[in-house]
Amino acid sequence: MNKAESASLEQLLLARGWTASEYAETADLVIINTCSVRATAETRIHGRLGWYSALKKERNGIQPASNHREARPCEVPVKKLTLVVTGCMAERLKDSLKRDFPVVDYVVGTFKKQHFQDIIDAVEQNRELVNLEEDAVYSFAPLSYEPGAFQAFVPIMHGCNNFCSYCIVPYVRGREISRPADEILKEIDMLSAKNVKEVTLLGQNVNSYRFEETSPDGTVHLVDFPELLERIAVHIRETKSSIGWVRFMSSHPKDLSDRLIDIIAKERVLCRHIHLPVQNGSTAVLKAMNRKYTREQYLELVDKIRKRIPDVSLSTDILVGFPGETEEDFEQTVSLMQQVRYEAAYMYYYNPREGTVAFSMKNQIPMEEKKRRVAKIIEVQLAITKEQLEQRIGEKVLVLVEAESRGDSSELLGRTERDERVVFKGDKSLIGSFVNVSLDELNGNTFRGKLIDTDEN
C-alpha cells in the first residue's frame, strides 16, 4: 500500500513539473512515507529523520557542514529543503514527531493526504501552510503508477475493521473504506494505456471489499470482492487490455468465500497465487489474536482452494511468540506448516505495539525464546520451499520478464504467476514482456531456465 501511495505522490509532483532528484542532498522537497506495522520500521524512520534533520540544518544554514552526507556528490547548488513525513507513523505519532524532530515541516497523517496539493503550492510559493484539517474519510489517488513501469499497484480499499489484538493498522489506517468499482476500472484502463502487464489489487483485507452502487432509477447494488474481480477479468478481456496478470493482497481467511475461489479458478487473468495469512497454528492463540477462525476452519479452507485450483500456490504470514503461546501451541504451528506446505512464508516473532490489546497481555514470551521459535519455523519453511520448488523442475512456465539479472547482464530475471523467480539467457528487449521458459535447475530459491519463446498476452 505504501508503495502505491508513494507512486501516486510521484505522479502528482511530475504532473506539476517537478523532477526526481537522484540524491537527497539536492532535493528541494523530501517526502518520507512511513510504516507502523512493526516497531522496527519506526526505529529505522527515527534514524533516517535524524539524518535528514542534520541535512536540513546544513542546507538551511542552521549549522555548519558535518559528516552526515552519503557517499554521493552534490550535483547543483541547493535551495531550502522542505521535509514532509506521511504514512501510518505520521498518523500514529503526529504530535511527538513534530516535538522530537522540529525540522519536519509537515506531518501528514492518513486522513490529511488531500492536502498534498496545498503543501506543494506552499513550497512552490515559498510560504508556510499552517492549517491542515483532517478529512472525515480517506481519499484514493486517481493513479498509482511509477513512470515506465510495467507492474503497478491499484488500491481498492483502505483500512481494517478486524482489530487483531496484536495489530496497529486499524488505529492508523482507520475503518474500512472501499473504492468505487468504476474508478478501479478506469485506473486499470489508464495503466493499460501505459502498456502495464501486471496489476496487484491492494487493501488491508481485500476480501472485505464492499461498495454500494446506485443506478439511475435509485436501485442500490452491493459490489463485493468476487464480483469486482469478475468485472475486472471480463473488462480486461473485452477491452483487449495489455494487462496479462492480476494479483491481490492481502486476504483474511475468514472472508475468503467459495464464490471467490470459483472466480479465481475460472478467470485465467487472475494469478494462481493466494497470500493467505494464517498467523498461528493454534486455535487457542488464534482466539487470543482475535483472528475469528480456528485451525480446523483454516485447513478446511486450504483444502477447498486446492481442490478447486489444483495448480495454486499458497504463501502466508506466521507470527510466533505471542503472549501466552505455549510450547504445544508452537508445535501446532509447525505441524500446520508441514500439513499445508506453503510455497513461501513471511515469518516473525511477536513485537509489542503500544495501543493494541496484546500490548498489556500477561505471559509475555522472553525474547530469547521468541527468537528460538522464529528460527525453528524459518528452518522448517526453507526445507518445505526447497521441496516444493524442486517438484517444478522440468516444467514449462509463463514468465513476466522484470529486469536484467544483477549477476550477469546477459541474463534476465522474471517471475512466474506463482511469484517464483527465474533467471535465463535473453535479450534485454524482452524486459516487460511475457515469455515461455523451461525450469531446468534450482539455485537457492531461484530457478535457472531456458527461453523457449515469447507469449505476449
N, C-alpha and C positions, 0 to 999 in steps of 0.2 A: 504493500500500500504506500509506504514512504517513497519508494522508487517512482511510482506512478504520480504521486503528488509533486515530487521534485521535477519530473519531466513536464508537468503542466506549468509549473513556475518558470521553467526554462523557456517554454513556448511563449508565455506571456512576455517575458523580457525580450526575446528575439523579435516578437511582433512589434515591439516598441522601439526597435532599432539598437538594442544593446547587443554586445558581442561577448562571448565567453572568454574569460582570461585563463591562460594556461597556468599561471601562478597566482597564489593568494596574495603575494606581495604587491601585485599590480592591479588588483581588483578594486573598483570603486564601491561595490556592493557585495557583501558576503552574506548568504542565507544558509544557516545551519539547520538542516531538517533532522529532528531528533526522535529517538525511540525510548519508551519507558517500560517495555515489556519485561526486560531483565535489568537488574541493578548494575550489571557490568557495562551495559550500554550507556547508562547515565554517568558512570565513573569515567568512561572514555570521553564523553562530551565535556565533563568538567575539566579534564586535562586539555582538551582542544580549545576550550574557551579561554583558559589561561594563556595559551599560545597566541590566540587572536587578540586577547587583551593587550599583550605586550606589543604585538604588531601594530595595533591601532594607536596606542600611545605614541609609538615612534613615528608612525605615519602622520599623526595629527600634531606632532611637535610637543607632546606632553612629557616625553622622556628621551634621552639620547639613544642612539642605536645600540643594540645589545647583541647577544649571541643567539637570539631566538630564531633567526632565519633558517629556512630549509635550505638544502644544498642546491639552490637554483638561483640564477641571476635575475635581477630586476630588468625588465625589458625597456620600460619607458618611465619618465617622471610620473609620479603618482599624485592623486588628489586625496582629499579627505575620505577616509574609509567609513562606510555605514555598515554596522553589524546587526543582523536580524537573527533571532532564534525562533524557530517554529516547530511544530510537531507535538507529539504526546508529552515530552518532557516540558515543553513550554506551557502546556495546559496544566500539568500536574504541579509544577514548581514555579508558576508565573511570578509570584511575589518574591521568592527567595532568589531567583535568577537575577532579577534587577538589583536586589540588595547585594548579592555576593559578587556580581560582575557588572558594576555600574557603567562600564564601557559599552555594554549592549544597548543599542539604540531602541530596538523594538522587540518585545516578546509577544509572539503571535500564536495564540492557542488554537485549538481545533475549531472553535466557533468564531474566530476572528479573521479567517483566511480571506474573506471577501474584501478585506482592507488592503490587500497587496497592491491593487491599482493605486490607492491613495498613498501608500508608502512610497511607491516608485515615483509618483508625481512629486512628492515632497523631496525625495532625493534629487530628482532632476532639476527642481527649482531651488535647491539648496536652502530649504526651510524645514522647520520641525513640525511634525504631525503629532498633536497632543492627544486627541480623543479617539480611542479605538474601542468602540462599543461592540459587545458580543451579539452575534445573530442568534435568534431563537433556534434555528435549525442549521445543519451542516449544508454547505453549498458544494456541489460537484463541479469540477472543472470540465469545460467542454471537450478538451482533448488532452490526453496524457501520452505524449509521443516524443521520443528523442530523435532529432533530425538525422535522417539517413538510416535509421534502424529498420530492421525487417521483423522484429519481435516487439510487441507492445503490451502494456497492461491497460485494462479497461475496468475501472471501479464500477461496481453495480450496486453496492450497498455499503453502509458505513455504520459503525457502532456495534454494540452487542448487548443483548438482554439476558445473557445466561448467568452471569455473576458466578463463575467458577471461583471457589474460595481462595485460590492462590493468585488470581489474575487481576491486574490493574487496568486492563483495557476498557471495561465499561465505565470506569471513573474518568478516564482521559479522552475516550472517543465518544462517550455518550450512548444514548439508546439507539436502537436500530432504525435506520432511515434507508429506504430503497429508492433507487433512481428510476425515473420513468423509462419504460421499455423502449419507447420511440427514440429517446435521447441515446440510449445504448446502441440501437441500430444505426443511428446517424453517425455516431463516433466510429463504428465498425466500417461504415461506408467511407468516411474520411481516411481511415487507416488503409483501406483497400486502395483508395486513390493514390496513396503513397507507396503502393506495392508491398505492404506489410504481409508477411506469410504466416505469422502465428500470433494469436492474441490469448492473453490469460485474463479471465474474469476474476475480479478481486472483491473480497469482502471479509470481514472478521468471521462471518459464518454465512457463506453464500446460500446454503440450503434454506435459510430463513428469509430469503428474498420474497417480499410481498409488495405489490404495487396495485392500487385501485385505479383502473381506467374508467373514465366516464364518457360514454358515447353521446353523440348529438341529441339523442332522444332522452338522455338522462339516465340510461341504464348503466349500472356500475358492474364492472367485471374485475375480479381479482386475478392478477397475473402472478403465479408462483414461479419458483425457480425451474421446475421441469418444463413449464410452458415457455419460459424465457429462453431456455436452452434450445428447445424445439424451434422456436421462432428464429433464433439466430442461425441455426443449422439450415433451415429452409431458405432464409433470406440469403445466406452465403451461396447456396446452390442456385437459387433463381437469378441472382444478380451476377453470377459467374465471377465472384469475388476472387481477388488474389490470395485470400486467406485460406490456407490448407489445413491448419490445425487450430482447435480451440481447447484451451485448458481452463481449469477453475481451481481456486483455493481461497479459503480453507473450508472444509466441510465438518460439521458437527455430526457425529454418528446418530444422535437421537433424531435428527431431522432428515436423514437420507432415506427417501421413500422408494418403494417398489417402482413407482412410475418413473422416477429419475433414473433408476438402474435400467429400465426398459428403453428409455430415450438414448442413453449412452450406448447401449447395445445396438440400437437401430441406426443412429446417425454417425457415419464414418468420419465426419469432420471433427467429432469430439474424441479427443485423445483417450486411448485405453490406459489411462493412468489416473488413479484417485489417491489423493492425500487424505488419509482418514485417521486423525489423531486419536489414539486410544488413551494416552497419558499414563495409565497404570493397568496392571492385570488383575488387581484385587478388587472385588466388589466392595469390600469394606472401605478401602482407600478411595475408590471412585465415589462412594457416597459422601465421604468427608470432603472430597474435592467439589461436590455438588455438580457432578457430570451428568446426572439424570439418566444413566443406563447402567446395566450390570455387565459383568464379564461375559455371562452367557448370552445376553442380548447382542453384545458386540460381535461375538463369534458367530451367532446366527446371521447377522448382517453380512459378515465376511463370506460366509457360505453362500448366501443369496447372490452376492455380487459375482463370485467366481463361477457359480453355476450358470448365470445369465451371460457373463462376459468372460469366457474361458481364458482369453489372452490378456486379461487385465493385469496391470502392475499396481501393487499397493505400497505406499510409504506411510509413515506415521510419525508422531511425536510421542516421546516417552519421558516421564518425569518420575524420578525415584528420590527416596529420602524425604518424602512428605511427612509432616508431623504425625506421629503415631504409627507409621509404617513398620510392621514387624518383619522379622526375617522370613516368616511364612508368606506374608504379603509380597515381599520382594521376590521370592521364588515363584509366586504365581505370575508375576510379570515376566520372568524368564521363561516360564513354561508357555505363556501366551505367545511370546515371540517365536518360540520354537514350533508352536502349532500353526500360527498364521504364516510365518516365513515371509516377512516383508522383504521387498527388494532394497529398501533403504529406510533409514530411521534417523530422526533428529533427537538426540538423547541428552538429557540434562539432569542435574541434581537440583533439588528444591532450594530456592533462594528467597528468604522472607521479603515481601514487599509491603512496606508500611501503608496502611489504609485498606488492606484486604483482610478478610475474615481469618485466613490461615496465619496471619502475622502474629496473632495473640493465642494461637492454639497451644495446648500443652504437649508434652512429649516430643519436643523438637529433637531431631536426629543430629548427633555430633558430626561436624564437618568431615572428620577422618572417615567415618562410616559412610557418609553420603558419597565421598569420592571413591570409596571401595565399590559401592554398588553401581555407580555410573561406569566405572572401569570394567566391571563384570559384564554389564549389558552391551557395552561397546564391543567387547571381545566376542560375545555371542552373536551380535549382529554382523560383525565383519565376516565371520565364518558362514553365516546364512547368505549374506550378499554374494560372497565368492561362489558358493554352490549354485545360487540362482542364476548368476551371470554365466557360469561355465556351461549350464544347460542350453544357453543360447548360441554357443559356438557352432558355426556351420549354417546358421540361418541367413536368409537374405532379408534385409530390412530397409524401410524408407528412412532417410536421414535428412534433417534440415541442416545445411552447412552454415556454421556460425562464424568461423574465423580461420586464419592461418594457425597452425599448431605452433605453440611457443617454442617447442624443442627443435623444430625443423620447418623452415619456410617452404619446403617443397610438399609439405603435408598439410591437410586440412583437418579441422576439428568440427564435429557436428554432434547432434543429439537425435535419438530416436523418439517416437511418440511416447515411449515408456520412460523418457528422461534419462536414457543411458548415453554415456559419452563414447564417441567413436572417432578414431584417428585413421586417416587413409591418405594415400598419394592422390593429388589432384591439383588442377589449376585454380588459382585464386578467383578467377572469373565465376566460379561456381558458388562463391560465398553468397548466401541469401537465397539459395535455390534448394529444391528437393532433389535428392539423388538416391539411387538404389545402391546399397553397399552389402557385401558379404562380411559376416563377422567371423574372422579367421582365428584370432587368438585373443587372450586376455592378459593385460598388463596392469596389475592392481585392480582398480575398478573401471579401467578404460579399455574398450575393445580396440584392437588393431584390425583393420579390414581392407577390402579391395573394392574400388569403384567399379560398378557394373555398368550402369547407365544413368542418365538423368530422367526424372519423372516429375516434371512440373505439374502441379495441380491446377 
